[in-house]
């Protein structure tokens, strides 16, 4: 086994003592930037908002779109540097949660549970479809209002009605609010 392979095996086999892990289900385009998957196909993670799906937008500069499987909440963040993406996701998710007025205790709990982020392959075609639509909308919004930053774009996308949420709360921002109301920390 070569030195590089040994490091990959160690990373894939490493498990935190507390068992908390953020699972990011990435598209092939994003995995090409961040490296091979380190989460088994059935891995769920331990965060309140469940696994996150992610893809890369080849804007200048590149941007990563994350979408919560549980709420379809979108989060946009800079892709560069790709080597530190996993360690930066939690802070960006916390920023978006704060913008949605999530209670500080819930944000702190999510940050704690997101300390160890691992990438896997996508597993839910419905979420991938929503992510694809968010990419299209974000591109249009960005072209229409270039002054919007990534947080503003994330907030605007969160108001988008999504088919999978029609029977519940219609849009990701409303779904997040319902989830936050149901949690007691």
C-alpha positions as CSV (number, residue, x, y, z in Angstrom):
1,X,0.0,0.0,0.0
2,X,1.4,3.4,-0.9
3,X,1.5,6.3,1.4
4,X,-1.4,8.1,-0.2
5,X,-3.6,5.0,-0.1
6,X,-2.8,4.5,3.6
7,X,-3.9,8.1,4.4
8,X,-7.2,7.5,2.4
9,X,-7.9,4.3,4.4
10,X,-7.2,6.0,7.7
11,X,-9.6,8.9,6.8
12,X,-12.3,6.5,5.7
13,X,-12.0,4.3,8.8
14,X,-11.7,7.1,11.3
15,X,-14.7,7.5,13.6
16,X,-15.1,10.2,16.2
17,X,-15.4,9.1,19.8
18,X,-18.7,11.0,20.2
19,X,-20.1,9.5,17.0
20,X,-21.3,12.9,15.6
21,X,-20.8,13.4,11.9
22,X,-22.1,15.7,9.2
23,X,-22.8,13.7,6.0
24,X,-22.6,15.7,2.8
25,X,-23.9,13.8,-0.3
26,X,-22.0,15.4,-3.1
27,X,-22.4,15.3,-6.9
28,X,-19.6,13.8,-9.0
29,X,-18.5,17.3,-10.0
30,X,-18.0,18.3,-6.4
31,X,-16.3,14.9,-5.5
32,X,-13.8,15.6,-8.3
33,X,-12.7,18.7,-6.3
34,X,-12.8,17.4,-2.7
35,X,-11.8,13.8,-3.2
36,X,-13.4,10.4,-3.0
37,X,-16.4,9.6,-0.8
38,X,-15.6,8.6,2.8
39,X,-19.2,7.7,3.8
40,X,-20.9,4.4,3.1
41,X,-24.1,4.5,0.9
42,X,-26.4,4.2,3.9
43,X,-24.7,6.6,6.3
44,X,-27.1,9.2,7.7
45,X,-25.1,11.5,9.9
46,X,-26.3,12.9,13.2
47,X,-27.3,16.5,12.6
48,X,-30.8,17.9,13.2
49,X,-31.2,18.8,9.5
50,X,-30.0,15.4,8.3
51,X,-27.6,14.8,5.4
52,X,-26.8,17.8,3.2
53,X,-26.6,17.5,-0.6
54,X,-24.0,19.5,-2.4
55,X,-22.8,20.5,-5.9
56,X,-20.4,23.0,-7.3
57,X,-21.5,26.0,-9.4
58,X,-18.8,27.0,-11.9
59,X,-19.2,30.7,-11.4
60,X,-16.2,33.0,-11.0
61,X,-15.3,32.4,-8.3
62,X,-16.7,28.9,-7.8
63,X,-19.5,28.4,-5.4
64,X,-20.9,25.3,-3.5
65,X,-24.6,24.9,-3.1
66,X,-25.7,22.8,-0.1
67,X,-29.3,21.6,0.4
68,X,-30.6,20.0,3.6
69,X,-32.4,16.7,2.8
70,X,-34.8,17.3,5.7
71,X,-35.9,20.8,4.9
72,X,-34.5,21.6,1.5
73,X,-32.8,24.6,3.0
74,X,-30.3,26.0,0.5
75,X,-26.9,27.3,1.6
76,X,-24.4,28.9,-0.8
77,X,-20.7,29.2,0.1
78,X,-17.4,29.8,-1.6
79,X,-15.8,26.6,-3.0
80,X,-12.2,27.7,-2.6
81,X,-10.1,26.4,-1.2
82,X,-11.5,23.0,-1.8
83,X,-9.1,21.4,0.7
84,X,-10.9,23.2,3.5
85,X,-14.5,22.9,2.3
86,X,-15.5,20.2,4.8
87,X,-14.2,22.3,7.7
88,X,-16.0,25.5,6.5
89,X,-19.5,24.0,5.9
90,X,-20.6,24.1,9.6
91,X,-19.9,27.8,9.9
92,X,-21.8,28.7,6.7
93,X,-24.8,26.6,7.7
94,X,-24.8,28.3,11.1
95,X,-24.7,31.7,9.4
96,X,-27.7,30.8,7.3
97,X,-29.6,29.3,10.3
98,X,-28.9,32.6,12.2
99,X,-30.3,34.6,9.3
100,X,-33.4,32.5,9.6
101,X,-33.6,33.4,13.3
102,X,-32.9,29.9,14.5
103,X,-32.4,29.8,18.3
104,X,-28.8,30.1,19.4
105,X,-28.9,26.8,21.3
106,X,-30.0,24.9,18.2
107,X,-27.2,26.6,16.1
108,X,-24.7,25.6,18.8
109,X,-25.9,22.0,18.8
110,X,-25.7,21.8,15.0
111,X,-22.2,23.2,15.1
112,X,-21.2,20.6,17.6
113,X,-22.7,17.8,15.5
114,X,-21.0,19.1,12.3
115,X,-17.4,19.1,13.6
116,X,-16.6,16.0,11.5
117,X,-17.9,16.4,7.9
118,X,-17.6,13.5,5.5
119,X,-18.5,13.3,1.8
120,X,-20.5,10.6,0.2
121,X,-22.4,10.1,-3.1
122,X,-25.9,11.4,-3.7
123,X,-28.7,9.0,-2.8
124,X,-32.0,10.9,-3.1
125,X,-33.0,11.9,-6.7
126,X,-35.7,14.3,-5.4
127,X,-33.2,16.4,-3.5
128,X,-30.8,16.4,-6.5
129,X,-33.7,17.6,-8.6
130,X,-34.4,20.5,-6.2
131,X,-30.7,21.3,-6.1
132,X,-30.7,21.5,-9.9
133,X,-33.6,24.0,-9.8
134,X,-31.9,26.0,-7.1
135,X,-28.8,26.2,-9.3
136,X,-30.9,27.6,-12.2
137,X,-32.7,30.1,-10.0
138,X,-29.5,31.2,-8.3
139,X,-28.0,31.9,-11.7
140,X,-30.9,34.0,-12.8
141,X,-31.1,35.9,-9.5
142,X,-27.4,36.6,-9.6
143,X,-27.6,37.9,-13.2
144,X,-30.6,40.0,-12.3
145,X,-29.1,41.4,-9.1
146,X,-25.3,41.1,-9.1
147,X,-25.0,43.0,-5.8
148,X,-26.6,40.0,-3.9
149,X,-24.0,38.1,-1.8
150,X,-24.2,34.4,-1.2
151,X,-26.2,34.8,2.1
152,X,-28.8,37.0,0.3
153,X,-29.0,34.4,-2.5
154,X,-29.4,31.6,0.0
155,X,-32.2,33.5,1.8
156,X,-34.0,34.2,-1.5
157,X,-33.8,30.6,-2.6
158,X,-35.2,29.5,0.7
159,X,-38.5,31.1,-0.2
160,X,-38.9,29.0,-3.3
161,X,-41.9,26.6,-3.3
162,X,-40.7,23.1,-3.7
163,X,-42.7,20.1,-4.9
164,X,-41.6,17.7,-2.1
165,X,-42.8,20.3,0.5
166,X,-46.2,21.0,-1.0
167,X,-48.1,18.8,1.5
168,X,-46.2,20.2,4.4
169,X,-44.9,23.8,4.5
170,X,-44.4,24.6,0.8
171,X,-40.9,26.3,1.0
172,X,-37.6,25.5,2.7
173,X,-37.8,28.6,5.0
174,X,-41.2,27.5,6.3
175,X,-40.1,23.9,6.6
176,X,-37.1,25.0,8.6
177,X,-39.4,27.1,10.9
178,X,-41.6,24.1,11.5
179,X,-38.7,21.9,12.3
180,X,-37.3,24.5,14.7
181,X,-40.6,24.8,16.5
182,X,-40.7,21.0,17.0
183,X,-37.2,20.8,18.6
184,X,-36.6,21.3,22.2
185,X,-33.0,22.0,23.3
